[in-house]
């Protein structure tokens, strides 16, 4: 068996942050999204491959330097060129010719995968992980499974009338038969290119089982809100080499990277990530992510993401995403 972490998307819903940063490498404190996935899967000892694109190849090469993982590079540079999850996986399947343990690279979950793997070994059929979102309206946003005694009868992609609240969460184990059907599906020129549609196809060809996770948390990091919620769950307290005035208040959990200077009546936290070499003066930051080399003066940030080398003055931001190198201020200092 081989593990494939799918990390080839362009995360357009998190633009402009993800124009220059791949979503799997976004920080959740000292670790990134893909770090947490890698830690979950490496214990099994299977060869690990990360499928990404040419645009972010160097970012993943840097990440992989101290990892036991190999990169598969899709020759695309922008959203319009990408193969899509199923086609990309189909091309990988042709080369690897093995059972595949597939995990979406923006998939965050607190539960362990051992029991799902044991379940697969008893069934020896295709398995997809499921999570009960507990709400019909919420289920409409995802692929939804119709279940009969663990077997998936049909898989519905973003249905108007979900048959259940069990949704697919981007974790699959494909036996050799399912891999062969994957190659057949992609070679046929089928235009529906998401894994939910492929699962529907697969259910018509062979047995597909669902493995519902009933304990733990799952985060679909598809937008800024879900990213912040994941940050709140995973962040731990860690402060690097920084300069900080005595009157500054730091409320854990926070991560503040090396080289930061925090002055005046600033309040940092809870749930704040501050990148390297930031300068913060008389500002409040909570439930937010700030990347490297940002300057804040008399600013208040809540549930916001600020890209690198921005300068924010005399401004309150809530639920905002600010692209890199922006300079924003209100009134005179």
Secondary structure, DSSP 8 states (H G I E B T S, - for coil): -EEEEE-----GGGTTHHHHS-GGG-EETTEEHHHHHHHHHGGG--EEEEEEEGGGHHHHHHHHTTSS-EEEEES--SGGG---HHHHHHHHHHHH-S-EEEEETTEEESS-SHHHHHHHHHH-SEEEEEEE---HHHHTTSEEEEEETTEEEEEEES-SS-S-SEEEEEEEEE-HHHHHHHHHHHHTT----SHHHHHHHHHHHS-EEEEEE-SS-EEE--SHHHHHHHHHHH---EE-S-EE-TT-EEESSEEE-TT-EEESS-EEESSEEE-TT-EEES-EEESEEE-TT-EEEEEEEES-EE-TT-EEEEEEEES-EE-TT-EEE-S--
